[in-house]
Amino acid sequence: MISLSYDLHLHSCLSPCSDDDMTPANIVGMAALKGLAVVALTDHNSCKNCPPFLKLTKEYGMIGIPGMELTTQEEVHVVCLFPTLVDALNFDKLVEGRLIPVQNKPEIFGKQQIVDEEERVIGIVDNLLINSTTIGFDEVYDLIGQFHGIMIPAHLDKNSNSLISNLGFVPPDSRFTCFELKNMANLHYLQNLNPYLKSCKVITDSDAHYLENINEADNVLYVRERSIEAVLEALK
């Protein structure tokens, strides 16, 4: 087994609440400076900045994972990670069709910019990406499986937009195999309240919306080899 430092929850300038400096190029450059080996781009309800992100991580010798932070109809945030760009973009199309249509107000929420690897703006998303979808939390496991992805309930210890804060508990029929915490000091407390979590892997990510908030290379995953497939396998 080998250890790889990671940050699997990062937002680019496509996410309305993210800084305009969070271009794929800047994210990858900062992650490389911090010594991260594995990074995932997880914009709100969209994968449209994943193509340049993956191209750049490959150039830097890092493992880049295409992803999304899905918002369910209960407003629960779920990190979704995929083995290939094709899978991620196909999931993106499905989510785009199930995103509740509300016009973005850039002056309030941000510009929602699609950019290329050279930081040129090549498109804008008009619908507000931080809105809910019509996808229920109980749908996510099977739905993401159709695209060979995995689901990771996001920041379970936050008091908003988490599975526990919004539903009040972890459903006993849950099938996710990994969850995310913002602060690992909360792990045992949450496991004692929700026994299902004791059978799951746990990760901690930055949920960075600004370059300076990207994690240092302090957290590691143990994998059988250096590949996307091995990273996703380690989370199952």
C-alpha positions in Angstrom: 0.0 0.0 0.0 1.1 3.6 -0.7 -0.1 6.8 0.9 -1.3 9.8 -1.1 -2.2 13.2 0.3 -5.5 14.5 -0.8 -8.2 17.2 -0.9 -11.4 15.8 -2.5 -13.7 18.8 -2.1 -12.7 21.9 -4.1 -14.7 24.6 -5.8 -13.8 26.5 -8.9 -15.0 29.9 -10.2 -18.0 28.0 -11.6 -19.4 27.7 -8.1 -21.4 30.9 -7.5 -20.0 31.3 -3.9 -16.4 30.8 -5.0 -13.7 33.4 -5.7 -13.0 34.3 -9.3 -9.3 33.4 -8.8 -10.4 29.8 -8.3 -9.7 28.8 -11.9 -8.7 25.2 -12.6 -5.1 26.4 -13.4 -4.8 28.3 -10.1 -6.3 25.4 -8.1 -4.0 22.9 -9.6 -1.0 25.2 -9.2 -1.8 25.8 -5.5 -2.4 22.1 -4.8 0.9 21.3 -6.4 2.7 23.9 -4.2 1.1 22.4 -1.1 2.3 18.9 -2.1 -1.1 17.3 -2.7 -1.1 14.1 -4.7 -4.9 13.7 -5.3 -7.4 16.5 -5.8 -11.0 16.5 -6.9 -13.0 19.4 -8.4 -16.5 19.4 -7.0 -18.4 22.4 -8.1 -22.0 22.9 -7.0 -24.3 20.8 -9.3 -21.9 21.0 -12.2 -18.9 19.3 -13.7 -18.3 21.8 -16.5 -14.8 22.9 -15.3 -13.5 19.4 -15.0 -12.0 19.0 -18.5 -9.3 21.7 -18.0 -8.8 20.6 -14.4 -8.0 17.0 -15.4 -5.7 18.2 -18.2 -3.8 20.3 -15.8 -3.5 17.7 -13.0 -2.1 15.3 -15.5 0.5 17.9 -16.6 1.5 18.4 -12.9 1.8 14.7 -12.3 -1.2 14.7 -9.9 -4.2 12.5 -9.7 -7.2 14.6 -10.7 -10.7 13.3 -10.0 -13.8 14.7 -11.8 -16.6 15.4 -9.4 -19.5 17.5 -8.2 -21.1 18.7 -5.0 -24.7 17.7 -5.6 -27.5 19.4 -3.7 -30.5 17.1 -3.1 -34.1 18.1 -2.9 -33.6 18.1 0.9 -30.7 20.6 0.4 -28.2 17.9 1.6 -24.8 18.3 0.0 -23.2 15.2 -1.4 -19.7 14.9 -2.9 -19.9 12.8 -6.0 -16.7 11.4 -7.5 -16.3 9.6 -10.9 -13.6 7.4 -12.5 -13.7 9.2 -15.9 -14.5 12.5 -17.3 -17.2 10.9 -19.6 -19.0 9.6 -16.6 -18.8 13.0 -14.8 -20.1 14.9 -17.8 -23.0 12.5 -18.4 -24.0 12.9 -14.8 -23.7 16.6 -15.2 -26.3 16.5 -18.0 -28.7 14.6 -15.8 -28.3 17.0 -12.9 -28.6 20.0 -15.2 -32.1 18.7 -16.2 -33.1 18.2 -12.6 -31.8 21.5 -11.2 -34.6 23.7 -10.1 -34.5 26.7 -12.5 -33.7 30.0 -10.8 -31.9 32.7 -12.7 -28.5 33.5 -11.2 -27.8 37.1 -10.0 -24.1 37.5 -10.5 -23.9 40.7 -8.5 -25.2 38.7 -5.5 -24.0 35.1 -5.9 -21.1 35.3 -8.4 -20.5 34.8 -12.1 -20.5 31.0 -12.5 -17.7 31.0 -15.1 -16.7 28.1 -17.3 -13.0 28.5 -18.1 -10.3 26.7 -20.1 -6.9 25.6 -19.0 -5.5 29.0 -19.9 -8.0 30.8 -17.7 -10.0 32.2 -20.6 -13.8 32.4 -19.9 -15.5 30.3 -22.4 -19.0 30.3 -21.0 -21.4 31.3 -18.2 -24.0 29.2 -16.5 -27.3 31.1 -16.1 -29.2 28.9 -13.7 -28.2 29.4 -10.0 -26.0 26.4 -9.2 -26.4 26.5 -5.4 -30.1 25.7 -5.8 -31.6 22.4 -5.0 -32.2 19.6 -7.5 -35.3 17.3 -7.6 -33.0 14.4 -6.7 -33.9 12.9 -3.3 -31.1 11.8 -1.0 -32.4 8.2 -1.2 -32.0 8.3 -4.9 -28.4 9.3 -5.0 -26.7 5.9 -4.4 -28.4 4.1 -7.3 -28.3 7.1 -9.5 -24.6 7.8 -9.2 -23.9 4.1 -9.6 -25.3 4.3 -13.1 -22.3 6.6 -13.9 -19.8 4.4 -12.0 -19.4 7.0 -9.3 -19.4 7.1 -5.5 -21.3 9.3 -3.1 -19.8 10.9 0.0 -22.2 12.9 2.2 -20.5 16.2 2.7 -19.4 17.9 5.9 -21.6 15.9 8.2 -20.5 18.0 11.2 -21.7 21.3 9.7 -25.0 22.9 10.9 -26.3 23.6 7.4 -26.6 21.6 4.2 -25.4 18.3 5.8 -27.2 15.0 6.0 -27.5 15.3 9.8 -28.4 19.0 10.0 -31.1 18.7 7.3 -32.6 15.3 8.0 -31.7 15.1 11.7 -30.2 11.6 11.5 -28.5 9.1 9.2 -31.2 6.9 7.5 -30.7 3.3 8.7 -31.1 2.1 5.1 -28.2 4.2 3.8 -25.7 2.6 1.5 -22.9 5.1 1.3 -19.5 3.8 2.3 -17.7 7.0 3.1 -18.6 10.4 4.6 -16.8 13.7 5.0 -16.1 15.7 8.1 -14.8 19.3 8.3 -13.3 18.6 11.8 -12.1 15.1 12.6 -12.5 15.8 16.3 -16.2 15.4 15.8 -15.9 11.8 14.6 -16.6 9.7 17.7 -19.4 12.0 18.8 -21.2 11.5 15.5 -20.5 7.8 15.3 -22.0 7.3 18.8 -25.2 9.2 17.7 -25.4 7.4 14.3 -24.1 3.8 14.5 -24.2 3.4 10.7 -21.2 5.7 10.4 -19.0 3.2 12.3 -19.1 0.9 9.2 -17.9 3.7 6.9 -14.6 5.3 5.8 -14.2 8.9 6.8 -12.3 11.7 5.0 -11.7 15.4 5.8 -11.5 18.0 3.0 -11.2 21.8 2.7 -14.4 22.6 0.8 -12.2 25.4 -0.5 -13.8 28.4 -2.2 -10.5 30.4 -2.0 -7.0 29.4 -3.0 -5.6 29.9 0.5 -8.1 27.5 2.0 -6.9 24.5 0.0 -5.7 21.9 2.4 -2.0 21.3 3.2 -0.7 17.8 2.5 -1.7 16.6 6.0 -4.3 14.0 5.2 -3.6 10.7 3.4 -5.4 7.8 1.8 -3.8 4.4 1.6 -4.2 2.9 -1.8 -2.9 -0.2 -3.7 -1.5 1.9 -6.6 -1.3 5.5 -7.9 -4.6 5.7 -9.9 -8.1 7.2 -9.8 -9.5 3.7 -9.7 -7.4 2.8 -6.6 -8.4 6.1 -4.9 -12.1 5.4 -5.4 -11.7 1.8 -4.3 -10.1 3.0 -1.1 -13.2 5.1 -0.3 -15.5 2.1 -0.7 
